[in-house]
Amino acid sequence: MNQNAFDILKERGFIEQCTHEEALRALMGKEKVTFYNGYDPTADSLTAGHFLTLMALAHLQRAGHKPIVVMGSGTGMVGDPTDKTDMRRVMPREEVEYNIACQKKQFERFIHFGGGDGAVMADNGDWLLQLPYIAFMRDYGVHFNVNKMLSAETYKARLESGLTFFEMNYMLMQAYDFLYLYRKYGCILQVGGNDQWSNIIAGAELIRKVENADAYVLTYTLLTTADGKKMGKTAAGAVWLDAAKTSPYEFFQYWRNTEDVNVLRNLQLLTFLPMDEINEMKSWQGAELNRAKEILAYEITKTVHGAEEADKALAASKALFAGGRGVGDDSAMPVTEITSAELGDGMNIIVLLEKAGLIASRGDGRRLAQQGGITVNGNKITAFDHVITENDFVEGALTIQKGKKIYHRIKLI
């Protein structure tokens, strides 16, 4: 075995909660542990919110342990009610399968699959969708106390708005996943985000009750902003790991704009930089802190999109920050193309912002313009009824700056 994986995760700040900490650490130090993390295929791409769990999987595999990545075509048919005020949309089977196929390609960037030492990718639809309902409830439902379930964070927030029996099955299904993987692969550890604690602990308890065996649970800290909100979203929506949904340049800029207070934490959690290098940055201030943000953005973009895209994004970012008007190397800058016919005699700036995906709504765009948060070719736009015409385009293009650090290119075709 390499360095104890538990110590790696703890030093880098991953661990939020854990059962039987001393026993699990000792186990990880002397033998290969088979563990799993589940992902519900609610979209055709993973997001920045998933990234921390992918890094943890990579650290654990590099330290000699065996990951099982469970794609939830079964649980995804129900949807996890955690943190949701309404019941999730029930996705058709075809959509679930398409999302799984897309996500599988992304996992392969982080985890080595196949062979004796490689990770396993499993789909819980293969076993959950085959379960006879009455037999399942008789054999496993009897081990779940409804009063205890309703006290779990998974369900508490939904009680006022209305929790369906359909959704209550989610915990049972996820718990059965753990039991199934224990039986088939000898999986003794489930990992996941800390918001999944109630669901994950239910699986360990089911193994104990049914198999009279030990199973372990470890949850990761959640990525949050300085005000406690989950990271991974912008005003225009989620930050995706798919380059077609969030360009490498936009992805780079998202991390480049990390709040000062979170830079070191994110370097620990989201890069493979050695801890001694990160610890040297603890005293960095001012320009040095901006350099740390640049390192953070570069390392994460390199991991997700490759060194070539990271180099391009870094070069574009340096040019933009140096020029202040979005001039210089804009080859990596996200681009939206509009036709002369679309532009016509002119296009309202709010409509253009919406087309470029820079705002979540037209109301958001109006507020942004009125507050002076929009610049076109270096000129501040203060009126939400401002009209962009062909005269604003230089050699068929213009640059929009949103806030201080977000740039977008509009090309006229």
Phi and psi in degrees as a GROMACS rama.xvg file:
@    title "Ramachandran Plot"
@    xaxis  label "Phi"
@    yaxis  label "Psi"
@TYPE xy
-83.9836  -159.908  ASN-2
-55.2382  144.4  GLN-3
-57.0716  121.468  ASN-4
-62.092  -34.225  ALA-5
-62.0044  -42.3347  PHE-6
-65.4015  -37.2836  ASP-7
-61.1959  -50.2069  ILE-8
-63.9333  -39.0017  LEU-9
-68.8957  -44.087  LYS-10
-62.7073  -35.8634  GLU-11
-85.9895  -3.98828  ARG-12
89.9713  18.2759  GLY-13
-74.1414  -37.976  PHE-14
-80.0803  123.931  ILE-15
-101.479  -49.5194  GLU-16
-140.373  155.226  GLN-17
-158.378  142.218  CYS-18
-93.8187  144.59  THR-19
49.2896  55.8886  HIS-20
-56.4398  -48.5523  GLU-21
-64.6392  -41.2435  GLU-22
-66.4662  -41.4557  ALA-23
-67.3489  -41.4061  LEU-24
-61.8844  -43.1794  ARG-25
-63.2844  -40.7824  ALA-26
-63.2031  -43.631  LEU-27
-67.3824  -20.9237  MET-28
-84.4072  -14.6265  GLY-29
-122.61  -12.9649  LYS-30
-153.758  163.607  GLU-31
-73.7435  128.191  LYS-32
-106.642  128.651  VAL-33
-90.1805  126.534  THR-34
-136.769  163.829  PHE-35
-140.436  154.911  TYR-36
-133.387  133.367  ASN-37
-103.527  148.728  GLY-38
-136.947  122.248  TYR-39
-84.827  130.287  ASP-40
-81.819  66.1418  PRO-41
-84.2723  -6.15612  THR-42
-148.971  168.323  ALA-43
-87.7402  12.8039  ASP-44
-153.174  149.885  SER-45
-76.4333  162.523  LEU-46
-119.226  174.997  THR-47
-58.7766  -27.4975  ALA-48
-65.3834  -27.3457  GLY-49
-81.8626  -17.343  HIS-50
-59.6289  -40.2743  PHE-51
-59.1006  -42.0479  LEU-52
-67.1563  -34.0891  THR-53
-65.6773  -40.1512  LEU-54
-64.2315  -39.9107  MET-55
-63.659  -42.9893  ALA-56
-58.5099  -42.9887  LEU-57
-64.2196  -43.7554  ALA-58
-60.3096  -44.3726  HIS-59
-64.8187  -41.1101  LEU-60
-67.7462  -41.7381  GLN-61
-61.3179  -27.9338  ARG-62
-85.8329  3.03003  ALA-63
106.633  7.28981  GLY-64
-101.385  164.363  HIS-65
-108.903  113.523  LYS-66
-85.5771  145.692  PRO-67
-118.271  119.56  ILE-68
-96.7617  114.971  VAL-69
-99.8352  116.787  VAL-70
-89.6739  127.465  MET-71
-94.8653  65.5423  GLY-72
-69.1031  -25.1347  SER-73
-78.7683  -58.3679  GLY-74
-63.0482  -31.1794  THR-75
-65.4901  -20.8969  GLY-76
-71.4844  -20.3954  MET-77
-100.024  -53.2365  VAL-78
93.8739  130.681  GLY-79
-71.4906  124.212  ASP-80
-78.2681  -5.45657  PRO-81
-56.6732  130.132  THR-82
65.2888  13.5477  ASP-83
-107.086  136.107  LYS-84
-87.7945  -17.8212  THR-85
-133.417  159.496  ASP-86
-65.4251  137.412  MET-87
-66.6187  152.035  ARG-88
-62.2854  134.049  ARG-89
-80.0614  115.432  VAL-90
-85.1762  141.518  MET-91
-66.7468  154.023  PRO-92
-55.6092  -38.6745  ARG-93
-63.1848  -39.3247  GLU-94
-67.951  -40.9109  GLU-95
-60.0809  -45.6756  VAL-96
-66.3154  -36.7593  GLU-97
-65.3781  -43.9275  TYR-98
-62.4204  -39.9514  ASN-99
-62.0116  -44.5647  ILE-100
-60.1496  -39.8709  ALA-101
-69.111  -42.9757  CYS-102
-69.2248  -32.5997  GLN-103
-56.6198  -41.0443  LYS-104
-63.0794  -33.1701  LYS-105
-74.1953  -37.3292  GLN-106
-60.4352  -33.7703  PHE-107
-67.2932  -13.8068  GLU-108
-74.6185  -21.348  ARG-109
-112.106  -33.1046  PHE-110
-120.203  138.193  ILE-111
-86.3023  121.761  HIS-112
-106.475  156.854  PHE-113
88.71  162.556  GLY-114
74.8588  175.586  GLY-115
-63.9814  -36.6848  GLY-116
-97.8284  -4.63348  ASP-117
-76.5041  164.146  GLY-118
-70.7648  160.662  ALA-119
-111.075  136.57  VAL-120
-111.321  123.386  MET-121
-125.257  156.493  ALA-122
-120.531  115.476  ASP-123
-69.1713  -10.57  ASN-124
-63.8038  -25.5765  GLY-125
-63.9218  -28.6164  ASP-126
-112.593  -35.2523  TRP-127
-68.8822  -39.4654  LEU-128
-72.2311  -10.3352  LEU-129
-97.8131  -4.39749  GLN-130
-72.112  130.105  LEU-131
-74.4239  125.205  PRO-132
-60.2636  -49.6836  TYR-133
-62.588  -43.0831  ILE-134
-65.3122  -39.3293  ALA-135
-62.705  -46.8119  PHE-136
-66.4024  -35.6838  MET-137
-67.8546  -42.6673  ARG-138
-82.3869  -31.8698  ASP-139
-123.596  -32.4462  TYR-140
-61.7195  -27.5717  GLY-141
-66.1264  -15.5883  VAL-142
-90.9714  2.15124  HIS-143
-111.737  124.052  PHE-144
-90.5608  119.468  ASN-145
-62.8147  -40.3223  VAL-146
-59.1137  -41.6582  ASN-147
-68.3655  -39.1088  LYS-148
-61.4074  -42.9817  MET-149
-69.3176  -18.1946  LEU-150
-85.4859  -9.40946  SER-151
-74.6988  147.685  ALA-152
-59.2993  -29.2928  GLU-153
-53.1607  -37.1252  THR-154
-111.53  -23.7213  TYR-155
-55.0257  -44.2997  LYS-156
-67.5312  -17.5799  ALA-157
-94.9839  -7.98969  ARG-158
-63.9047  -38.1444  LEU-159
-70.9325  -41.0025  GLU-160
-80.8272  -18.4018  SER-161
114.826  107.954  GLY-162
-101.551  126.775  LEU-163
-88.3868  154.689  THR-164
-63.717  -31.5326  PHE-165
-53.8967  -47.5125  PHE-166
-72.2006  -30.4812  GLU-167
-62.4523  -23.3699  MET-168
-68.5531  -17.5972  ASN-169
-58.0906  -45.8131  TYR-170
-61.6945  -40.375  MET-171
-63.8015  -41.8566  LEU-172
-65.3341  -44.2589  MET-173
-67.2549  -37.3941  GLN-174
-62.7912  -40.4169  ALA-175
-66.4464  -33.1659  TYR-176
-53.2744  -48.0599  ASP-177
-61.8621  -44.536  PHE-178
-61.851  -44.3169  LEU-179
-61.4837  -45.1611  TYR-180
-69.6729  -31.5304  LEU-181
-62.6949  -44.7229  TYR-182
-69.802  -39.7515  ARG-183
-85.4121  -39.1138  LYS-184
-117.379  -2.49495  TYR-185
70.9459  28.9781  GLY-186
-73.3954  123.003  CYS-187
-118.948  1.68697  ILE-188
-137.741  130.548  LEU-189
-113.003  136.312  GLN-190
-122.015  159.633  VAL-191
172.479  178.135  GLY-192
-64.18  152.717  GLY-193
-64.6312  -21.6931  ASN-194
-70.5491  -7.62749  ASP-195
-99.3063  8.29955  GLN-196
-51.8666  -48.6552  TRP-197
-62.2994  -43.4582  SER-198
-65.163  -41.7574  ASN-199
-70.5439  -42.5773  ILE-200
-63.498  -29.1845  ILE-201
-63.5815  -36.1246  ALA-202
-67.9532  -42.5563  GLY-203
-62.9195  -38.6693  ALA-204
-68.5493  -35.6109  GLU-205
-65.0652  -40.5171  LEU-206
-62.3284  -42.0226  ILE-207
-62.7366  -42.3782  ARG-208
-74.0202  -39.8828  LYS-209
-86.2734  -40.3328  VAL-210
-106.084  -7.13083  GLU-211
54.1899  44.3689  ASN-212
-130.9  159.577  ALA-213
-84.577  139.221  ASP-214
-141.026  153.495  ALA-215
-121.588  155.369  TYR-216
-132.053  134.567  VAL-217
-139.189  125.613  LEU-218
-116.668  148.184  THR-219
-93.7677  153.669  TYR-220
-61.4669  152.783  THR-221
-94.8262  142.13  LEU-222
-73.0335  119.656  LEU-223
-132.871  158.684  THR-224
-80.3631  177.745  THR-225
-61.5519  -27.3007  ALA-226
-94.5361  12.8078  ASP-227
89.5996  1.93767  GLY-228
-82.4489  150.393  LYS-229
-63.0659  136.286  LYS-230
-79.9798  162.585  MET-231
112.99  7.45989  GLY-232
-133.352  148.574  LYS-233
-120.033  179.003  THR-234
-61.6937  -26.1288  ALA-235
-91.43  -1.77909  ALA-236
128.364  -164.827  GLY-237
-66.7982  152.629  ALA-238
-94.9559  111.764  VAL-239
-95.7853  156.013  TRP-240
-86.0512  -10.1272  LEU-241
-83.0153  122.139  ASP-242
-63.3902  -23.7597  ALA-243
-76.1425  -19.346  ALA-244
-101.673  -36.3258  LYS-245
-133.727  113.447  THR-246
-63.371  154.032  SER-247
-54.7391  -35.9101  PRO-248
-64.9558  -47.6255  TYR-249
-62.0476  -39.2482  GLU-250
-62.0978  -46.3113  PHE-251
-58.9044  -46.8678  PHE-252
-65.1132  -33.4137  GLN-253
-58.4166  -47.1233  TYR-254
-76.9264  -29.7427  TRP-255
-62.9349  -26.8957  ARG-256
-91.8981  14.71  ASN-257
-54.8161  138.605  THR-258
-61.3337  143.519  GLU-259
-50.658  -43.5413  ASP-260
-65.7763  -19.9248  VAL-261
-103.903  0.32873  ASN-262
-62.3067  -52.7625  VAL-263
-63.9788  -42.2877  LEU-264
-58.524  -44.8186  ARG-265
-70.1118  -32.4235  ASN-266
-62.3189  -39.4045  LEU-267
-67.5456  -44.0517  GLN-268
-83.8643  -31.7173  LEU-269
-116.194  6.51536  LEU-270
-131.631  166.671  THR-271
-99.4024  12.0613  PHE-272
-59.0289  138.125  LEU-273
-58.8981  148  PRO-274
-64.3899  -30.5378  MET-275
-66.1723  -33.147  ASP-276
-68.7499  -41.2342  GLU-277
-66.8787  -40.5105  ILE-278
-62.6695  -30.1185  ASN-279
-65.9031  -21.5866  GLU-280
-84.9782  -4.84519  MET-281
-60.9992  -27.5539  LYS-282
-94.2648  0.218194  SER-283
-69.3559  138.413  TRP-284
-137.831  165.105  GLN-285
55.5968  -123.118  GLY-286
-62.3227  -34.5564  ALA-287
-64.88  -37.6274  GLU-288
-66.4547  -37.689  LEU-289
-63.4281  -36.2424  ASN-290
-62.9154  -39.5248  ARG-291
-63.3769  -39.5224  ALA-292
-63.306  -38.6741  LYS-293
-64.6629  -42.4545  GLU-294
-62.5721  -44.4902  ILE-295
-57.8823  -51.309  LEU-296
-62.3143  -41.3556  ALA-297
-64.8146  -47.609  TYR-298
-63.7946  -42.2928  GLU-299
-67.9942  -43.4389  ILE-300
-64.035  -37.7767  THR-301
-63.2232  -42.0372  LYS-302
-65.0229  -41.1887  THR-303
-84.2602  -41.6403  VAL-304
-116.146  -5.58792  HIS-305
98.1697  159.313  GLY-306
-63.8359  -37.8974  ALA-307
-61.9001  -46.806  GLU-308
-67.4555  -35.887  GLU-309
-65.3758  -40.4546  ALA-310
-61.9948  -43.6143  ASP-311
-64.0249  -43.6081  LYS-312
-64.9388  -39.7135  ALA-313
-64.1706  -44.185  LEU-314
-62.8083  -42.698  ALA-315
-65.4846  -40.3227  ALA-316
-63.9537  -43.3094  SER-317
-61.4692  -42.1022  LYS-318
-64.7135  -41.0081  ALA-319
-67.9959  -44.9671  LEU-320
-69.0197  -31.2625  PHE-321
-74.844  -41.1228  ALA-322
-79.6124  -33.0701  GLY-323
76.3328  -11.7929  GLY-324
-122.51  12.7236  ARG-325
76.7524  27.2298  GLY-326
-99.5053  167.458  VAL-327
105.321  -150.029  GLY-328
-75.3973  104.129  ASP-329
-107.561  19.3821  ASP-330
-64.4696  -27.7756  SER-331
-96.1607  -4.63268  ALA-332
-68.2615  139.574  MET-333
-61.061  141.094  PRO-334
-125.416  137.163  VAL-335
-118.551  129.865  THR-336
-101.37  137.119  GLU-337
-129.293  150.441  ILE-338
-89.1538  159.821  THR-339
-59.9785  -34.2884  SER-340
-65.6058  -40.5435  ALA-341
-63.4706  -42.0248  GLU-342
-67.9698  -41.1652  LEU-343
55.7496  -135.492  GLY-344
-79.8302  -8.22818  ASP-345
158.424  154.752  GLY-346
-130  131.953  MET-347
-58.9047  137.71  ASN-348
-57.8208  -33.5255  ILE-349
-68.4575  -40.4165  ILE-350
-63.3417  -41.0808  VAL-351
-65.6531  -42.0147  LEU-352
-60.7359  -39.433  LEU-353
-65.4083  -43.6309  GLU-354
-61.8581  -34.3796  LYS-355
-81.8153  -4.52797  ALA-356
71.289  25.4995  GLY-357
-91.4385  -9.38329  LEU-358
-133.529  152.714  ILE-359
-81.9796  -26.4049  ALA-360
-158.594  165.295  SER-361
-67.0858  -32.0199  ARG-362
-62.8447  -40.9345  GLY-363
-60.8473  -41.4271  ASP-364
-65.4706  -40.676  GLY-365
-63.2165  -43.4964  ARG-366
-63.2254  -41.8514  ARG-367
-61.9482  -44.8896  LEU-368
-65.2013  -45.7658  ALA-369
-62.9383  -27.962  GLN-370
-88.9615  3.58018  GLN-371
77.3883  25.8344  GLY-372
-92.5599  6.78661  GLY-373
-123.824  131.14  ILE-374
-127.551  136.157  THR-375
-120.076  119.03  VAL-376
51.3612  37.9732  ASN-377
86.5207  -3.17519  GLY-378
-105.836  124.661  ASN-379
-70.0962  134.663  LYS-380
-102.225  123.446  ILE-381
-115.612  -8.21906  THR-382
-111.755  129.996  ALA-383
-72.8304  -10.5233  PHE-384
-100.165  14.3929  ASP-385
-61.1955  139.517  HIS-386
-112.214  129.835  VAL-387
-91.9946  127.717  ILE-388
-119.339  177.59  THR-389
-61.9432  -25.5641  GLU-390
-66.44  -19.728  ASN-391
-78.8048  -13.0451  ASP-392
-89.6465  131.048  PHE-393
-110.296  116.835  VAL-394
53.4778  40.4273  GLU-395
79.4706  13.8034  GLY-396
-148.512  156.625  ALA-397
-141.301  160.394  LEU-398
-116.718  126.224  THR-399
-101.087  132.45  ILE-400
-112.054  124.648  GLN-401
-107.933  120.401  LYS-402
66.7967  -147.006  GLY-403
-92.5132  -23.0875  LYS-404
-133.335  1.0901  LYS-405
-106.595  121.524  ILE-406
-119.834  147.865  TYR-407
-148.36  138.384  HIS-408
-101.677  132.93  ARG-409
-111.299  124.398  ILE-410
-114.83  136.92  LYS-411
-96.5588  123.295  LEU-412
